[in-house]
Amino acid sequence: MNEIVELLQQKAGLSPDKAQEVATAIVGLIKSKVPSEFQGVVDQFLGGGSDAQAGSSALGGLGGLLGAAEGMFGSKG
């Protein structure tokens, strides 16, 4: 999840504390939308597991999501 936090800081210009807060909220939302038996898979997919390729793919997808959401938080332009 540290990579997500870093991405939030870079793409949206958030402070480290705010980026951590937003990343936690995003992961919580995603996990709330999947059945409980798949929440471990979500953790692994978002970089919490040992599958580096899955984590990399997740960050690519989140990069697009964050790019779309950047306006909500303001850019550091």
N, C-alpha and C positions, 0 to 999 in steps of 0.2 A: 504494500500500500504506500510505501515511501515514494515510489515512482509516481503514483497518482498525485501525491501531495506536491512533488516537484513540478509535475506537469501543470497543476493548478497555479502554482506560483509563477511559472514561465508564461503560460498562455493567458491567464486571467489577471496576472499582476497582484495576486493575493498575498497577504503576509503569511508567514509559516503557520501561525496559530489558526488563522481563518481558513487556509488551505486544508489543514488537518481536519477542521470542523466540517468543511464542505465534503471532503473525501469520505469521512465517516458517515455523513448523511447520505451520500450517493450509494455507498456500499450497503448501508442499512435499507435503503429503498429497494435496491436490486434484490437483496436477500428476502425482503418482505413479499416480493412478487413471485418467488419460486417456492415449491413445496419444501418442507423442512428437510426431507431426505436429500435434497440437492444443494442445500446451503453450503456444505463442505466443498462441493464442486465450484460454486461461485467464489469461495475463498481462494481456491487453487487457481481458477481462471484469472482472478484479479491480481495474481502475483504472490499470493500467500503460500502457494504450493511449490513443489520442486520442478514442475514442468515449465522450463524457461520459455519454450515456444508459445505455450498457452498464455503465459503472462505477457509476452511481447504482443501477441495478437490482441489481447484485452486492451493494452495501452493504446494500440493503434485505433481501436474502436472508440475508446474514451477520448482520444485526441480529437476525433471528429465531433463527438458529443460536446466536448469542452469548447471547441471552436464555435459551435452553434450557440452555446450558452454564454460565451464571453461577454456579449453585450449586456447580460443581466447583471454582471458584476463590475462592468466598466473595464476598459482596456488601459494598459499602461502607456499606450501610444506615444 
